[in-house]
Amino acid sequence: MLLPPLRRVALQLLLLIAVATFGVSIGLTVVTPATAVIYFGLGFGENYFVFDATAQLFTSLINLVFLGVAAYMLTHARPDGHRGFGHRFAGYALGFMAAANLAVLSNHLLMAWAFVEATTSSPSR
């Protein structure tokens, strides 16, 4: 399949990031006991994000699905300039994945809501 270079590189980068985030989520799930709770914040004195048993399950699931989507896109991208493929879609997909993971990790109701809203608006452009 001959895609324009920028589109091909963007989709390869998308797959690389998907593999890395899936590896990190599985690695943290294997290393961290199910009863452990890891708090991490933004330096404001509060713990805005938490990695607990629920976050272990859902980040692994989200990143597994995202890995499948990235692999599908890399193998089924069409070179005819079909709307949705290429560097623009790769950016939207990465934004969606980041917002979905941060929504799961969020320990603050308003931040969780903001990240969930970001997941619904990221692919709509």
C-alpha atoms as a printed R data frame, in Angstrom:
    type eleno elety resid chain resno       x      y      z
1   ATOM     1    CA   MET     A     1   0.000  0.000  0.000
2   ATOM     2    CA   LEU     A     2   1.462  3.328 -1.011
3   ATOM     3    CA   LEU     A     3   0.283  6.122  1.221
4   ATOM     4    CA   PRO     A     4   1.682  9.638  1.140
5   ATOM     5    CA   PRO     A     5   4.683  9.805  3.494
6   ATOM     6    CA   LEU     A     6   3.109 12.100  6.104
7   ATOM     7    CA   ARG     A     7   0.015  9.939  6.428
8   ATOM     8    CA   ARG     A     8   2.034  6.754  6.666
9   ATOM     9    CA   VAL     A     9   4.352  8.205  9.324
10  ATOM    10    CA   ALA     A    10   1.402  9.547 11.309
11  ATOM    11    CA   LEU     A    11  -0.310  6.172 11.313
12  ATOM    12    CA   GLN     A    12   2.926  4.392 12.249
13  ATOM    13    CA   LEU     A    13   3.406  6.850 15.106
14  ATOM    14    CA   LEU     A    14  -0.172  6.210 16.201
15  ATOM    15    CA   LEU     A    15   0.498  2.470 16.322
16  ATOM    16    CA   LEU     A    16   3.776  2.982 18.185
17  ATOM    17    CA   ILE     A    17   2.090  5.132 20.830
18  ATOM    18    CA   ALA     A    18  -0.757  2.614 21.124
19  ATOM    19    CA   VAL     A    19   1.725 -0.214 21.752
20  ATOM    20    CA   ALA     A    20   3.617  1.907 24.301
21  ATOM    21    CA   THR     A    21   0.521  2.950 26.259
22  ATOM    22    CA   PHE     A    22  -0.831 -0.600 26.253
23  ATOM    23    CA   GLY     A    23   2.535 -1.849 27.508
24  ATOM    24    CA   VAL     A    24   2.640  0.752 30.266
25  ATOM    25    CA   SER     A    25  -0.917  0.001 31.398
26  ATOM    26    CA   ILE     A    26  -0.308 -3.761 31.427
27  ATOM    27    CA   GLY     A    27   3.043 -3.242 33.140
28  ATOM    28    CA   LEU     A    28   1.499 -1.125 35.868
29  ATOM    29    CA   THR     A    29  -1.308 -3.642 36.275
30  ATOM    30    CA   VAL     A    30   1.142 -6.528 36.684
31  ATOM    31    CA   VAL     A    31   3.530 -4.676 39.008
32  ATOM    32    CA   THR     A    32   0.939 -2.940 41.188
33  ATOM    33    CA   PRO     A    33  -1.043 -5.123 43.594
34  ATOM    34    CA   ALA     A    34  -4.817 -4.949 43.187
35  ATOM    35    CA   THR     A    35  -5.218 -3.513 46.685
36  ATOM    36    CA   ALA     A    36  -2.688 -0.717 46.178
37  ATOM    37    CA   VAL     A    37  -3.807  2.803 45.422
38  ATOM    38    CA   ILE     A    38  -1.350  5.202 43.796
39  ATOM    39    CA   TYR     A    39  -2.166  8.904 44.054
40  ATOM    40    CA   PHE     A    40  -0.486 11.446 41.835
41  ATOM    41    CA   GLY     A    41  -1.333 15.087 41.408
42  ATOM    42    CA   LEU     A    42  -0.349 18.173 39.530
43  ATOM    43    CA   GLY     A    43   1.569 19.744 42.388
44  ATOM    44    CA   PHE     A    44  -1.416 21.701 43.705
45  ATOM    45    CA   GLY     A    45  -1.505 19.795 46.988
46  ATOM    46    CA   GLU     A    46  -4.454 17.610 45.994
47  ATOM    47    CA   ASN     A    47  -4.491 14.197 44.416
48  ATOM    48    CA   TYR     A    48  -6.347 14.740 41.174
49  ATOM    49    CA   PHE     A    49  -5.522 11.348 39.681
50  ATOM    50    CA   VAL     A    50  -5.584  7.895 41.233
51  ATOM    51    CA   PHE     A    51  -4.449  4.509 39.935
52  ATOM    52    CA   ASP     A    52  -6.441  1.827 41.742
53  ATOM    53    CA   ALA     A    53  -7.897 -1.571 40.814
54  ATOM    54    CA   THR     A    54 -10.683 -0.021 38.726
55  ATOM    55    CA   ALA     A    55  -8.208  2.170 36.864
56  ATOM    56    CA   GLN     A    56  -5.999 -0.878 36.253
57  ATOM    57    CA   LEU     A    57  -8.869 -2.697 34.593
58  ATOM    58    CA   PHE     A    58 -10.217  0.161 32.491
59  ATOM    59    CA   THR     A    59  -6.902  1.650 31.337
60  ATOM    60    CA   SER     A    60  -5.847 -1.803 30.151
61  ATOM    61    CA   LEU     A    61  -9.157 -2.222 28.333
62  ATOM    62    CA   ILE     A    62  -9.091  1.260 26.772
63  ATOM    63    CA   ASN     A    63  -5.516  0.834 25.574
64  ATOM    64    CA   LEU     A    64  -6.181 -2.658 24.211
65  ATOM    65    CA   VAL     A    65  -9.085 -1.352 22.122
66  ATOM    66    CA   PHE     A    66  -6.996  1.623 21.009
67  ATOM    67    CA   LEU     A    67  -4.191 -0.731 19.976
68  ATOM    68    CA   GLY     A    68  -6.648 -2.651 17.805
69  ATOM    69    CA   VAL     A    69  -7.946  0.547 16.232
70  ATOM    70    CA   ALA     A    70  -4.418  1.775 15.478
71  ATOM    71    CA   ALA     A    71  -3.409 -1.552 13.916
72  ATOM    72    CA   TYR     A    72  -6.589 -1.608 11.822
73  ATOM    73    CA   MET     A    73  -6.010  1.933 10.601
74  ATOM    74    CA   LEU     A    74  -2.429  1.228  9.608
75  ATOM    75    CA   THR     A    75  -3.376 -1.843  7.597
76  ATOM    76    CA   HIS     A    76  -6.592 -0.519  6.032
77  ATOM    77    CA   ALA     A    77  -5.758  3.110  5.252
78  ATOM    78    CA   ARG     A    78  -6.582  4.009  1.665
79  ATOM    79    CA   PRO     A    79  -4.254  6.136 -0.423
80  ATOM    80    CA   ASP     A    80  -7.094  7.983 -2.165
81  ATOM    81    CA   GLY     A    81  -7.265 10.732  0.433
82  ATOM    82    CA   HIS     A    82 -10.332  9.305  2.141
83  ATOM    83    CA   ARG     A    83 -11.514 11.742  4.789
84  ATOM    84    CA   GLY     A    84 -10.529 10.639  8.257
85  ATOM    85    CA   PHE     A    85  -7.237  8.883  7.607
86  ATOM    86    CA   GLY     A    86  -3.821 10.367  7.962
87  ATOM    87    CA   HIS     A    87  -2.098 12.797 10.233
88  ATOM    88    CA   ARG     A    88  -5.264 14.681 11.195
89  ATOM    89    CA   PHE     A    89  -7.109 11.580 12.295
90  ATOM    90    CA   ALA     A    90  -4.039 10.307 14.148
91  ATOM    91    CA   GLY     A    91  -4.003 13.502 16.206
92  ATOM    92    CA   TYR     A    92  -7.696 13.197 17.026
93  ATOM    93    CA   ALA     A    93  -7.275  9.542 17.971
94  ATOM    94    CA   LEU     A    94  -4.401 10.377 20.308
95  ATOM    95    CA   GLY     A    95  -6.462 13.138 21.901
96  ATOM    96    CA   PHE     A    96  -9.325 10.724 22.417
97  ATOM    97    CA   MET     A    97  -7.064  8.109 23.984
98  ATOM    98    CA   ALA     A    98  -5.435 10.609 26.323
99  ATOM    99    CA   ALA     A    99  -8.783 12.040 27.424
100 ATOM   100    CA   ALA     A   100 -10.272  8.571 27.976
101 ATOM   101    CA   ASN     A   101  -7.319  7.468 30.095
102 ATOM   102    CA   LEU     A   102  -7.344 10.683 32.113
103 ATOM   103    CA   ALA     A   103 -11.097 10.378 32.676
104 ATOM   104    CA   VAL     A   104 -10.580  6.908 34.147
105 ATOM   105    CA   LEU     A   105  -7.677  8.077 36.321
106 ATOM   106    CA   SER     A   106  -9.415 11.232 37.520
107 ATOM   107    CA   ASN     A   107 -10.209 11.481 41.224
108 ATOM   108    CA   HIS     A   108 -12.113 14.745 40.865
109 ATOM   109    CA   LEU     A   109 -15.690 14.769 39.557
110 ATOM   110    CA   LEU     A   110 -15.358 17.995 37.566
111 ATOM   111    CA   MET     A   111 -12.108 16.881 35.938
112 ATOM   112    CA   ALA     A   112 -13.624 13.495 35.076
113 ATOM   113    CA   TRP     A   113 -16.589 15.214 33.462
114 ATOM   114    CA   ALA     A   114 -14.286 17.539 31.488
115 ATOM   115    CA   PHE     A   115 -12.250 14.599 30.176
116 ATOM   116    CA   VAL     A   116 -15.375 12.630 29.235
117 ATOM   117    CA   GLU     A   117 -16.622 15.670 27.331
118 ATOM   118    CA   ALA     A   118 -13.236 15.888 25.612
119 ATOM   119    CA   THR     A   119 -13.616 12.293 24.430
120 ATOM   120    CA   THR     A   120 -16.933 13.119 22.783
121 ATOM   121    CA   SER     A   121 -15.661 16.234 21.061
122 ATOM   122    CA   SER     A   122 -12.209 15.054 19.929
123 ATOM   123    CA   PRO     A   123 -13.265 13.061 16.827
124 ATOM   124    CA   SER     A   124 -16.004 15.471 15.753
125 ATOM   125    CA   ARG     A   125 -13.768 17.953 13.946
